[in-house]
């Protein structure tokens, strides 16, 4: 997969969640509320957009929260795996 160098560095430097999505059921975007990001594990503050993702993972449907860029990084990891 041909991806920008900064994307490769970001993906390799952050421990990504064990569950890679197989199917996204729903995505909701709202204002951050301090919850931890499922990718970088930092809080999603009120000045950031919160991506709430309901994803079908091996254990069933699970809600994951992401910063905008972390959501896209998580998607790119899953795409690279499959």
C-alpha positions, 0 to 999 in steps of 0.5 A: 500500500502506498501511503504518505511517510507521516502516515506510516510513522503515525501508524508505527508509533501508536499501539493500535487497538487489538480489534480491527473492524470488519464492518462499521455499523454506524458512525456519529460525529459530535463534540468531544467530551473527554472520553479516551480515544480508542487509538491514541488513548488520549482524551478527546477534548471539547475543542475536538470532534469525537467520532463514535464508531459502532463496529462489528468486531469478533466479540460482537458490536462494540462502540469505539471513540476516536479523534478525527485523525485517529479514526482515519488511521484506525481505518487505514490499519484495518484496510492494510490488514485485510 
